[in-house]
């Protein structure tokens, strides 16, 4: 196979899925922006979690809020639950890897906060446990998934938001997740700063 053609196929597949999602996911992304913005405007915070590439996405999202996205503004309250190696390893060692996020949600989350839960399969046990912990704390959830939404989609209430990328390819799902995260950051900025 010609390598340049193979690379072009990746670009085309990514572009096609993103184009499809622009229409199918826009209402859910808008709902998530409203939910996240309302929390921040009410002195709430956003907790984000995921594994592997999704952990990187959680960190990317929180850094864009704490620092800035594309417009100058004060920092916004967001915490990636993936970054404290001492907390992660002590929880995994003393309890179980499945509760590395839920124990942090229980300790840090409050009513009115939002959990951004990221899993390409929707079945990551520690992310599922984090959703359950968030609901026990009267937090809302924005679930960023792929495939059919997995177990995560089954836990959500009507007050939560499911953004499920219609693909079975982890790479394609992650590419759309990154674009969704940028849309969330941009939309939050527009609402927080009152930009039309």
N, CA, C and O of each residue as an XYZ file, in Angstrom:
784
protein
N       0.840     -1.190      0.000
C       0.000      0.000      0.000
C       0.880      1.246      0.000
O       1.894      1.310      0.694
N       0.478      2.211     -0.776
C       1.182      3.484     -0.817
C       0.909      4.242      0.484
O      -0.248      4.467      0.840
N       1.957      4.629      1.182
C       1.812      5.247      2.498
C       1.075      6.581      2.433
O       0.282      6.891      3.322
N       1.326      7.369      1.400
C       0.649      8.671      1.302
C      -0.854      8.483      1.080
O      -1.659      9.259      1.594
N      -1.231      7.458      0.321
C      -2.656      7.179      0.123
C      -3.298      6.736      1.438
O      -4.425      7.120      1.753
N      -2.571      5.927      2.193
C      -3.078      5.449      3.473
C      -3.286      6.617      4.441
O      -4.283      6.659      5.163
N      -2.357      7.551      4.454
C      -2.486      8.742      5.299
C      -3.696      9.560      4.868
O      -4.459     10.042      5.705
N      -3.865      9.713      3.566
C      -5.012     10.463      3.048
C      -6.325      9.814      3.459
O      -7.309     10.507      3.719
N      -6.344      8.475      3.519
C      -7.544      7.765      3.954
C      -7.887      8.108      5.407
O      -9.057      8.277      5.751
N      -6.863      8.207      6.249
C      -7.103      8.607      7.639
C      -7.721     10.000      7.707
O      -8.698     10.218      8.424
N      -7.150     10.938      6.960
C      -7.683     12.297      6.944
C      -9.125     12.319      6.446
O      -9.975     12.998      7.023
N      -9.396     11.585      5.389
C     -10.744     11.556      4.818
C     -11.750     10.940      5.775
O     -12.865     11.445      5.912
N     -11.367      9.846      6.443
C     -12.267      9.192      7.396
C     -12.556     10.120      8.570
O     -13.694     10.202      9.032
N     -11.540     10.812      9.051
C     -11.720     11.744     10.154
C     -12.628     12.902      9.747
O     -13.529     13.289     10.491
N     -12.380     13.446      8.568
C     -13.183     14.576      8.085
C     -14.632     14.168      7.877
O     -15.544     14.931      8.198
N     -14.852     12.982      7.346
C     -16.218     12.518      7.105
C     -16.986     12.352      8.411
O     -18.136     12.779      8.516
N     -16.349     11.728      9.413
C     -17.022     11.538     10.696
C     -17.294     12.883     11.367
O     -18.369     13.088     11.932
N     -16.339     13.786     11.309
C     -16.543     15.107     11.906
C     -17.686     15.845     11.223
O     -18.476     16.522     11.881
N     -17.773     15.715      9.913
C     -18.852     16.362      9.171
C     -20.210     15.803      9.586
O     -21.168     16.557      9.757
N     -20.293     14.493      9.747
C     -21.541     13.867     10.192
C     -21.902     14.341     11.596
O     -23.061     14.641     11.883
N     -20.910     14.404     12.456
C     -21.145     14.787     13.856
C     -21.516     16.254     14.003
O     -22.167     16.633     14.976
N     -21.109     17.083     13.050
C     -21.434     18.509     13.120
C     -22.941     18.702     13.212
O     -23.416     19.626     13.872
N     -23.679     17.836     12.556
C     -25.140     17.944     12.576
C     -25.756     17.098     13.691
O     -26.665     17.546     14.390
N     -25.256     15.880     13.850
C     -25.901     14.972     14.805
C     -25.585     15.308     16.260
O     -26.412     15.047     17.133
N     -24.420     15.877     16.545
C     -24.024     16.131     17.923
C     -24.147     17.590     18.365
O     -24.028     17.890     19.553
N     -24.383     18.489     17.423
C     -24.438     19.918     17.776
C     -25.441     20.224     18.891
O     -25.106     20.990     19.795
N     -26.670     19.657     18.871
C     -27.608     19.968     19.967
C     -27.102     19.512     21.337
O     -27.276     20.218     22.331
N     -26.478     18.334     21.391
C     -25.958     17.834     22.661
C     -24.767     18.671     23.134
O     -24.631     18.940     24.327
N     -23.912     19.078     22.206
C     -22.766     19.918     22.568
C     -23.259     21.259     23.109
O     -22.720     21.771     24.089
N     -24.282     21.825     22.470
C     -24.853     23.093     22.944
C     -25.443     22.929     24.339
O     -25.279     23.806     25.187
N     -26.127     21.817     24.582
C     -26.694     21.563     25.907
C     -25.593     21.432     26.949
O     -25.736     21.913     28.073
N     -24.496     20.782     26.579
C     -23.362     20.633     27.495
C     -22.742     21.991     27.811
O     -22.395     22.264     28.960
N     -22.603     22.838     26.801
C     -22.054     24.186     27.012
C     -22.911     24.953     28.011
O     -22.385     25.604     28.913
N     -24.228     24.877     27.852
C     -25.142     25.566     28.768
C     -24.978     25.033     30.195
O     -24.918     25.812     31.147
N     -24.905     23.717     30.340
C     -24.782     23.093     31.651
C     -23.469     23.471     32.329
O     -23.453     23.838     33.503
N     -22.377     23.379     31.590
C     -21.060     23.714     32.130
C     -20.973     25.195     32.491
O     -20.438     25.552     33.541
N     -21.496     26.046     31.626
C     -21.449     27.489     31.866
C     -22.266     27.882     33.085
O     -21.836     28.717     33.881
N     -23.449     27.281     33.236
C     -24.290     27.586     34.389
C     -23.590     27.229     35.685
O     -23.677     27.965     36.667
N     -22.894     26.095     35.688
C     -22.150     25.696     36.876
C     -21.066     26.722     37.200
O     -20.939     27.152     38.346
N     -20.296     27.108     36.205
C     -19.209     28.059     36.418
C     -19.728     29.425     36.851
O     -19.127     30.072     37.709
N     -20.834     29.866     36.268
C     -21.414     31.162     36.628
C     -22.018     31.150     38.032
O     -22.245     32.204     38.627
N     -22.274     29.957     38.552
C     -22.840     29.822     39.904
C     -21.767     29.420     40.911
O     -22.071     28.848     41.958
N     -20.506     29.724     40.585
C     -19.361     29.400     41.444
C     -19.136     27.901     41.613
O     -18.566     27.457     42.610
N     -19.589     27.131     40.632
C     -19.298     25.705     40.618
C     -17.995     25.438     39.896
O     -17.319     26.356     39.430
N     -17.659     24.170     39.814
C     -16.429     23.778     39.113
C     -16.699     22.547     38.281
O     -17.720     21.876     38.434
N     -15.755     22.264     37.393
C     -15.862     21.101     36.531
C     -14.736     20.137     36.880
O     -13.565     20.515     36.895
N     -15.097     18.899     37.157
C     -14.136     17.825     37.375
C     -14.124     16.970     36.119
O     -15.185     16.621     35.601
N     -12.941     16.626     35.619
C     -12.839     15.857     34.371
C     -11.998     14.609     34.586
O     -11.000     14.637     35.306
N     -12.412     13.507     33.952
C     -11.649     12.267     34.099
C     -11.755     11.400     32.862
O     -12.679     11.538     32.060
N     -10.790     10.504     32.723
C     -10.737      9.542     31.632
C      -9.433      8.781     31.730
O      -8.586      9.116     32.558
N      -9.254      7.773     30.912
C      -8.059      6.929     30.914
C      -7.298      7.077     29.597
O      -7.903      7.275     28.544
N      -5.974      6.980     29.662
C      -5.171      7.007     28.442
C      -5.349      8.303     27.676
O      -5.152      9.389     28.222
N      -5.726      8.187     26.400
C      -5.970      9.374     25.589
C      -7.077     10.236     26.165
O      -7.047     11.459     26.037
N      -8.048      9.608     26.795
C      -9.138     10.355     27.418
C      -8.659     11.102     28.656
O      -9.206     12.150     29.000
N      -7.632     10.565     29.333
C      -7.014     11.304     30.438
C      -6.354     12.570     29.901
O      -6.456     13.641     30.500
N      -5.681     12.430     28.771
C      -5.059     13.593     28.139
C      -6.120     14.617     27.742
O      -5.904     15.821     27.877
N      -7.266     14.141     27.253
C      -8.357     15.044     26.889
C      -8.900     15.766     28.121
O      -9.206     16.957     28.056
N      -9.022     15.053     29.240
C      -9.493     15.676     30.483
C      -8.539     16.788     30.914
O      -8.968     17.865     31.328
N      -7.245     16.513     30.811
C      -6.241     17.502     31.176
C      -6.236     18.676     30.197
O      -6.096     19.828     30.607
N      -6.387     18.387     28.925
C      -6.448     19.433     27.902
C      -7.620     20.373     28.200
O      -7.468     21.594     28.198
N      -8.782     19.783     28.455
C      -9.970     20.588     28.735
C      -9.762     21.480     29.952
O     -10.014     22.683     29.893
N      -9.297     20.886     31.065
C      -9.158     21.680     32.285
C      -8.113     22.783     32.128
O      -8.275     23.874     32.675
N      -7.050     22.503     31.389
C      -6.025     23.540     31.200
C      -6.541     24.705     30.362
O      -6.169     25.855     30.594
N      -7.402     24.405     29.383
C      -7.979     25.479     28.567
C      -8.876     26.387     29.415
O      -8.959     27.589     29.163
N      -9.549     25.808     30.425
C     -10.410     26.625     31.276
C      -9.609     27.390     32.315
O      -9.850     28.577     32.538
N      -8.655     26.717     32.953
C      -7.873     27.373     34.001
C      -7.021     28.507     33.426
O      -6.916     29.575     34.030
N      -6.418     28.279     32.270
C      -5.583     29.306     31.653
C      -6.458     30.188     30.758
O      -6.967     31.219     31.199
N      -6.623     29.791     29.542
C      -7.526     30.473     28.606
C      -7.628     29.633     27.354
O      -6.786     28.770     27.105
N      -8.666     29.885     26.560
C      -8.804     29.195     25.276
C      -8.312     30.157     24.203
O      -7.103     30.277     24.004
N      -9.206     30.841     23.513
C      -8.756     31.760     22.458
C      -8.963     33.229     22.808
O      -8.492     34.112     22.092
N      -9.662     33.490     23.902
C      -9.911     34.869     24.325
C      -9.366     35.078     25.732
O      -9.355     34.155     26.547
N      -8.924     36.275     26.004
C      -8.455     36.601     27.346
C      -9.635     36.661     28.300
O     -10.657     37.278     28.002
N      -9.487     36.018     29.447
C     -10.513     36.031     30.474
C      -9.903     35.491     31.765
O      -8.843     34.867     31.736
N     -10.565     35.727     32.893
C     -10.074     35.133     34.140
C     -10.143     33.605     34.050
O     -10.930     33.061     33.276
N      -9.327     32.926     34.834
C      -9.354     31.472     34.856
C     -10.679     30.941     35.378
O     -11.332     31.572     36.209
N     -11.061     29.788     34.886
C     -12.307     29.144     35.292
C     -11.987     27.856     36.054
O     -10.979     27.201     35.788
N     -12.852     27.506     36.998
C     -12.576     26.399     37.914
C     -12.770     25.036     37.248
O     -13.895     24.621     36.968
N     -11.668     24.358     37.004
C     -11.703     23.017     36.419
C     -10.543     22.207     36.976
O      -9.434     22.714     37.143
N     -10.817     20.940     37.261
C      -9.792     20.056     37.810
C      -9.794     18.754     37.023
O     -10.833     18.110     36.882
N      -8.632     18.369     36.510
C      -8.479     17.053     35.889
C      -8.126     16.068     36.999
O      -7.116     16.235     37.683
N      -8.945     15.056     37.174
C      -8.736     14.072     38.237
C      -7.676     13.038     37.862
O      -7.510     12.033     38.553
N      -6.976     13.286     36.790
C      -5.995     12.341     36.247
C      -4.564     12.730     36.573
O      -3.638     12.017     36.188
N      -4.356     13.839     37.271
C      -3.008     14.417     37.343
C      -2.272     14.222     38.663
O      -1.051     14.367     38.708
N      -2.985     13.898     39.734
C      -2.342     13.775     41.041
C      -1.851     12.336     41.216
O      -2.610     11.462     41.636
N      -0.593     12.101     40.895
C      -0.066     10.731     40.919
C      -0.094     10.122     42.313
O      -0.279      8.912     42.450
N       0.084     10.927     43.342
C       0.043     10.395     44.706
C      -1.364      9.927     45.063
O      -1.540      8.852     45.636
N      -2.364     10.738     44.722
C      -3.750     10.331     44.988
C      -4.114      9.101     44.173
O      -4.687      8.148     44.703
N      -3.783      9.117     42.883
C      -4.135      7.994     42.009
C      -3.513      6.689     42.488
O      -4.190      5.665     42.579
N      -2.225      6.732     42.792
C      -1.548      5.493     43.168
C      -1.930      5.026     44.568
O      -2.007      3.822     44.809
N      -2.171      5.945     45.492
C      -2.566      5.518     46.829
C      -3.968      4.908     46.814
O      -4.217      3.903     47.480
N      -4.875      5.510     46.059
C      -6.228      4.963     45.965
C      -6.201      3.587     45.307
O      -6.829      2.646     45.792
N      -5.472      3.477     44.202
C      -5.382      2.194     43.503
C      -4.739      1.124     44.381
O      -5.145     -0.038     44.359
N      -3.741      1.527     45.146
C      -3.028      0.581     46.006
C      -3.860      0.174     47.223
O      -3.933     -1.008     47.559
N      -4.484      1.148     47.880
C      -5.216      0.873     49.114
C      -6.609      0.306     48.856
O      -7.137     -0.435     49.685
N      -7.207      0.647     47.716
C      -8.565      0.203     47.419
C      -8.578     -0.583     46.105
O      -8.378     -1.797     46.098
N      -8.813      0.113     45.008
C      -8.893     -0.559     43.711
C      -8.811      0.504     42.622
O      -9.241      1.639     42.825
N      -8.259      0.135     41.464
C      -8.136      1.091     40.359
C      -9.501      1.621     39.926
O      -9.600      2.728     39.396
N     -10.545      0.837     40.150
C     -11.879      1.238     39.708
C     -12.413      2.460     40.450
O     -13.376      3.078     39.994
N     -11.811      2.822     41.582
C     -12.328      3.953     42.365
C     -11.378      5.152     42.390
O     -11.539      6.053     43.213
N     -10.381      5.167     41.485
C      -9.413      6.277     41.503
C     -10.063      7.627     41.230
O      -9.583      8.650     41.718
N     -11.139      7.648     40.462
C     -11.823      8.906     40.181
C     -12.984      9.140     41.145
O     -13.197     10.266     41.595
N     -13.726      8.098     41.461
C     -14.912      8.277     42.305
C     -14.548      8.789     43.693
O     -15.279      9.605     44.253
N     -13.435      8.329     44.259
C     -13.034      8.826     45.574
C     -12.677     10.315     45.508
O     -12.934     11.057     46.456
N     -12.086     10.750     44.394
C     -11.779     12.169     44.228
C     -13.061     12.990     44.037
O     -13.185     14.094     44.567
N     -14.006     12.440     43.278
C     -15.284     13.130     43.084
C     -15.986     13.312     44.427
O     -16.511     14.386     44.718
N     -15.992     12.265     45.239
C     -16.637     12.336     46.551
C     -15.961     13.381     47.432
O     -16.631     14.095     48.178
N     -14.638     13.470     47.348
C     -13.897     14.418     48.184
C     -14.000     15.858     47.687
O     -14.060     16.786     48.492
N     -14.020     16.050     46.373
C     -13.916     17.399     45.808
C     -15.218     17.954     45.240
O     -15.378     19.169     45.124
N     -16.145     17.071     44.887
C     -17.363     17.506     44.207
C     -18.440     17.986     45.151
O     -18.572     17.494     46.271
N     -19.213     18.958     44.680
C     -20.331     19.502     45.446
C     -21.539     19.639     44.529
O     -21.407     19.643     43.305
N     -22.690     19.747     45.121
C     -23.907     19.989     44.341
C     -23.695     21.228     43.478
O     -23.186     22.245     43.948
N     -24.085     21.132     42.227
C     -23.903     22.247     41.299
C     -22.658     22.141     40.455
O     -22.543     22.820     39.434
N     -21.712     21.295     40.862
C     -20.534     21.042     40.030
C     -20.920     20.099     38.889
O     -21.992     19.493     38.906
N     -20.038     19.985     37.903
C     -20.282     19.090     36.765
C     -19.087     18.159     36.587
O     -17.935     18.578     36.697
N     -19.378     16.897     36.313
C     -18.344     15.933     35.965
C     -18.316     15.775     34.457
O     -19.334     15.456     33.844
N     -17.146     15.997     33.853
C     -16.941     15.684     32.440
C     -16.289     14.307     32.414
O     -15.106     14.167     32.726
N     -17.063     13.294     32.041
C     -16.624     11.902     32.065
C     -16.332     11.457     30.646
O     -17.216     11.485     29.790
N     -15.085     11.042     30.386
C     -14.660     10.733     29.021
C     -14.231      9.279     28.910
O     -13.370      8.820     29.660
N     -14.834      8.558     27.971
C     -14.459      7.169     27.686
C     -14.907      6.838     26.275
O     -16.087      6.973     25.953
N     -13.982      6.406     25.432
C     -14.357      6.119     24.045
C     -15.340      4.955     23.956
O     -16.188      4.927     23.064
N     -15.236      4.007     24.865
C     -16.147      2.853     24.850
C     -17.413      3.114     25.645
O     -18.453      2.511     25.380
N     -17.328      4.013     26.621
C     -18.442      4.233     27.535
C     -18.496      3.204     28.639
O     -19.430      3.202     29.441
N     -17.504      2.325     28.694
C     -17.525      1.219     29.656
C     -16.382      1.234     30.660
O     -16.255      0.295     31.447
N     -15.550      2.261     30.661
C     -14.424      2.306     31.601
C     -14.965      2.298     33.023
O     -15.692      3.203     33.433
N     -14.596      1.257     33.770
C     -15.201      1.055     35.090
C     -14.954      2.221     36.030
O     -15.852      2.622     36.771
N     -13.740      2.772     36.008
C     -13.466      3.873     36.936
C     -14.222      5.147     36.551
O     -14.540      5.958     37.420
N     -14.509      5.328     35.281
C     -15.296      6.483     34.855
C     -16.771      6.258     35.200
O     -17.459      7.191     35.614
N     -17.254      5.035     35.032
C     -18.618      4.689     35.433
C     -18.803      4.934     36.932
O     -19.818      5.486     37.358
N     -17.817      4.519     37.724
C     -17.881      4.743     39.180
C     -17.866      6.231     39.507
O     -18.524      6.667     40.452
N     -17.121      7.011     38.730
C     -17.084      8.461     38.950
C     -18.456      9.086     38.694
O     -18.865      9.999     39.411
N     -19.163      8.598     37.681
C     -20.518      9.104     37.398
C     -21.440      8.806     38.570
O     -22.202      9.671     39.001
N     -21.372      7.589     39.082
C     -22.215      7.222     40.227
C     -21.910      8.111     41.431
O     -22.822      8.539     42.138
N     -20.625      8.387     41.663
C     -20.239      9.251     42.785
C     -20.738     10.670     42.569
O     -21.202     11.311     43.512
N     -20.649     11.167     41.347
C     -21.123     12.519     41.042
C     -22.621     12.633     41.289
O     -23.090     13.633     41.832
N     -23.361     11.622     40.895
C     -24.809     11.661     41.098
C     -25.157     11.639     42.584
O     -26.135     12.259     43.002
N     -24.367     10.936     43.375
C     -24.587     10.924     44.823
C     -24.290     12.284     45.441
O     -24.801     12.599     46.516
N     -23.473     13.092     44.777
C     -23.131     14.434     45.258
C     -24.033     15.506     44.639
O     -23.769     16.698     44.792
N     -25.098     15.088     43.941
C     -26.013     16.022     43.255
C     -25.303     16.871     42.221
O     -25.618     18.046     42.035
N     -24.337     16.257     41.549
C     -23.651     16.906     40.435
C     -24.303     16.476     39.131
O     -24.928     15.418     39.059
N     -24.154     17.298     38.108
C     -24.574     16.908     36.765
C     -23.394     16.252     36.059
O     -22.248     16.381     36.490
N     -23.686     15.553     34.978
C     -22.657     14.834     34.224
C     -22.767     15.171     32.740
O     -23.855     15.176     32.164
N     -21.610     15.452     32.136
C     -21.492     15.490     30.683
C     -20.638     14.285     30.322
O     -19.466     14.217     30.693
N     -21.218     13.340     29.602
C     -20.514     12.111     29.227
C     -20.088     12.197     27.772
O     -20.914     12.394     26.881
N     -18.808     12.050     27.543
C     -18.227     12.107     26.206
C     -17.771     10.693     25.859
O     -16.782     10.204     26.404
N     -18.500     10.033     24.943
C     -18.277      8.615     24.666
C     -18.230      8.343     23.171
O     -18.221      9.260     22.350
N     -18.202      7.066     22.843
C     -18.289      6.609     21.462
C     -19.053      5.304     21.424
O     -19.729      4.944     22.387
N     -18.946      4.593     20.308
C     -19.681      3.341     20.134
C     -21.165      3.588     20.372
O     -21.756      4.449     19.719
N     -21.778      2.849     21.294
C     -23.204      3.036     21.597
C     -23.409      3.792     22.902
O     -24.542      3.951     23.355
N     -22.326      4.257     23.508
C     -22.423      4.979     24.782
C     -22.144      4.106     25.977
O     -21.844      4.616     27.057
N     -22.235      2.796     25.811
C     -21.877      1.854     26.858
C     -22.637      2.038     28.158
O     -23.741      2.583     28.184
N     -22.017      1.569     29.247
C     -22.636      1.645     30.573
C     -22.857      3.087     31.003
O     -23.806      3.378     31.730
N     -21.993      3.986     30.565
C     -22.127      5.385     30.961
C     -23.479      5.946     30.547
O     -24.124      6.661     31.314
N     -23.903      5.621     29.333
C     -25.162      6.178     28.836
C     -26.357      5.678     29.644
O     -27.376      6.362     29.749
N     -26.225      4.481     30.212
C     -27.328      3.915     30.989
C     -27.477      4.581     32.356
O     -28.548      4.520     32.959
N     -26.414      5.214     32.848
C     -26.448      5.842     34.172
C     -26.981      7.264     34.154
O     -27.383      7.792     35.191
N     -26.988      7.880     32.994
C     -27.320      9.303     32.925
C     -28.802      9.562     33.160
O     -29.658      8.745     32.821
N     -29.079     10.723     33.750
C     -30.457     11.158     33.961
C     -30.820     12.166     32.878
O     -29.990     12.521     32.041
N     -32.054     12.615     32.904
C     -32.496     13.592     31.897
C     -31.831     14.946     32.090
O     -31.859     15.778     31.183
N     -31.231     15.183     33.258
C     -30.532     16.441     33.522
C     -29.066     16.392     33.105
O     -28.368     17.404     33.168
N     -28.596     15.220     32.680
C     -27.226     15.055     32.217
C     -27.188     15.161     30.695
O     -28.228     15.224     30.041
N     -25.973     15.181     30.140
C     -25.822     15.293     28.687
C     -24.914     14.177     28.182
O     -23.812     13.982     28.693
N     -25.387     13.446     27.175
C     -24.604     12.405     26.519
C     -24.165     12.909     25.153
O     -24.993     13.283     24.322
N     -22.855     12.914     24.927
C     -22.299     13.238     23.618
C     -21.598     11.969     23.146
O     -20.476     11.683     23.565
N     -22.252     11.216     22.281
C     -21.767      9.904     21.867
C     -21.381      9.928     20.386
O     -22.236     10.103     19.517
N     -20.103      9.753     20.112
C     -19.599      9.768     18.735
C     -19.963      8.441     18.070
O     -19.587      7.381     18.571
N     -20.687      8.483     16.953
C     -21.152      7.252     16.315
C     -20.058      6.555     15.499
O     -20.069      6.582     14.269
N     -19.129      5.940     16.202
C     -18.030      5.232     15.549
C     -17.529      4.141     16.485
O     -17.699      4.226     17.701
N     -16.908      3.113     15.905
C     -16.280      2.053     16.709
C     -14.765      2.169     16.681
O     -14.076      1.384     17.333
N     -14.238      3.124     15.946
C     -12.794      3.325     15.859
C     -12.336      4.263     16.977
O     -12.749      5.421     17.031
N     -11.484      3.756     17.864
C     -11.001      4.576     18.980
C     -10.317      5.848     18.477
O     -10.544      6.932     19.014
N      -9.488      5.715     17.455
C      -8.769      6.884     16.933
C      -9.746      7.942     16.420
O      -9.589      9.125     16.721
N     -10.757      7.523     15.645
C     -11.721      8.482     15.106
C     -12.535      9.122     16.234
O     -12.802     10.323     16.209
N     -12.929      8.311     17.226
C     -13.692      8.851     18.353
C     -12.875      9.908     19.084
O     -13.392     10.974     19.419
N     -11.599      9.615     19.334
C     -10.744     10.571     20.041
C     -10.557     11.852     19.242
O     -10.477     12.934     19.823
N     -10.486     11.745     17.927
C     -10.339     12.944     17.097
C     -11.570     13.834     17.209
O     -11.451     15.058     17.264
N     -12.746     13.224     17.244
C     -13.962     14.011     17.414
C     -14.048     14.550     18.838
O     -14.483     15.683     19.045
N     -13.637     13.749     19.818
C     -13.645     14.230     21.209
C     -12.832     15.515     21.356
O     -13.253     16.444     22.046
N     -11.681     15.565     20.715
C     -10.859     16.776     20.805
C     -11.594     17.980     20.218
O     -11.565     19.069     20.791
N     -12.247     17.784     19.084
C     -13.007     18.880     18.485
C     -14.166     19.292     19.387
O     -14.446     20.482     19.533
N     -14.842     18.317     19.993
C     -15.932     18.625     20.924
C     -15.406     19.441     22.099
O     -16.042     20.407     22.522
N     -14.254     19.058     22.623
C     -13.661     19.796     23.745
C     -13.387     21.240     23.352
O     -13.634     22.153     24.139
N     -12.886     21.453     22.162
C     -12.662     22.825     21.703
C     -13.980     23.576     21.543
O     -14.053     24.769     21.838
N     -15.017     22.889     21.078
C     -16.338     23.523     20.977
C     -16.860     23.900     22.364
O     -17.423     24.979     22.545
N     -16.672     23.014     23.338
C     -17.099     23.306     24.704
C     -16.375     24.538     25.242
O     -16.997     25.438     25.807
N     -15.056     24.569     25.061
C     -14.268     25.706     25.552
C     -14.697     27.006     24.892
O     -14.846     28.027     25.563
N     -14.893     26.973     23.588
C     -15.307     28.161     22.853
C     -16.691     28.625     23.304
O     -16.911     29.816     23.525
N     -17.622     27.678     23.439
C     -18.979     28.028     23.850
C     -19.024     28.582     25.258
O     -19.747     29.540     25.527
N     -18.253     27.985     26.167
C     -18.183     28.494     27.537
C     -17.661     29.930     27.532
O     -18.209     30.793     28.217
N     -16.616     30.182     26.772
C     -16.084     31.542     26.682
C     -17.140     32.520     26.166
O     -17.276     33.628     26.685
N     -17.876     32.106     25.156
C     -18.888     32.994     24.574
C     -19.936     33.340     25.625
O     -20.347     34.496     25.731
N     -20.368     32.359     26.397
C     -21.399     32.625     27.407
C     -20.836     33.412     28.579
O     -21.449     34.383     29.024
N     -19.680     33.007     29.084
C     -19.083     33.676     30.243
C     -18.772     35.140     29.932
O     -18.994     36.027     30.756
N     -18.250     35.372     28.719
C     -17.839     36.732     28.348
C     -18.957     37.522     27.676
O     -18.793     38.708     27.392
N     -20.099     36.869     27.418
C     -21.221     37.555     26.775
C     -20.954     37.929     25.336
O     -21.420     38.963     24.859
N     -20.192     37.076     24.632
C     -19.863     37.338     23.233
C     -20.917     36.710     22.337
O     -21.284     35.551     22.529
N     -21.402     37.457     21.369
C     -22.386     36.923     20.409
C     -21.719     36.031     19.400
O     -22.386     35.492     18.517
